[in-house]
């Protein structure tokens, strides 16, 4: 909805994942056209906090937020597979092995890269550490802003 409003000129700025804009551009448009019009949307900055050497061509001239004047800014949205608490380690490791194998296939990697993503394919322990850091950062932001779950 936000991307639609942005492309129609109904909002001036939006913080969107590149994967959302890439998916929208590749989705069938009205009357079976080749995709939705996102040509009137400009990428202003990269919120990841670092530059990627293999980023999609549409991101070549897009600086990080930190390089644009807000040092230390970084916002990442890790994607991963979760299992219920108490799932046996053997099952977790088997799932991880197969998922990593699939993500490292050239066509899967290319698909993720084409949408502005990055395939990390790390271990369950490494991914848990990333989630812990992100939850702490977002928790601090939520608490500092006085956001409540009412």
C-alpha positions, 0 to 999 in steps of 0.5 A, a space after each residue: 500500500 505504501 509503495 502504491 501511494 508513493 508511486 501515485 504521488 500521495 506521499 513524499 517519502 517512504 522507508 521501503 525494503 528494496 525487495 519490496 520495490 523489486 517485487 512490485 516492479 516484477 509483478 504483473 501490472 494491470 491488463 497483463 502488462 509487464 510490471 507496475 510503474 515504479 519509475 517515478 520512485 527514486 532510491 534516496 539512500 541505503 539503510 543497511 549501513 554498508 555498501 554491497 559490491 554486488 548490489 543491483 544496478 539500480 542501487 549503484 549511485 545510492 549512498 548509505 544513510 551514514 554516508 548521507 550525513 547520519 553517522 552510525 545509522 543502520 537498519 537491517 531486516 534479517 530473514 530466516 527460518 524459525 522453528 518452535 522452541 524445544 525442536 531437537 538440535 538434530 532437526 534444526 541442524 538438518 533443516 539448516 544444512 538443507 536450507 543453506 544448500 538451497 540458498 547457495 544454489 546459483 539461481 537462488 543466490 542470483 534471485 536474492 541479489 537481484 532483489 537487493 538482498 544478500 544471502 548469508 546462509 549462516 549457522 543457527 547460532 550465528 543467526 540467533 546472535 543477529 536476532 538478539 542484537 536486532 531485538 536489543 536495538 529495536 527494543 531500545 528504540 521502542 522504549 525510548 520512543 515510549 511505544 506501548 503494546 496497548 
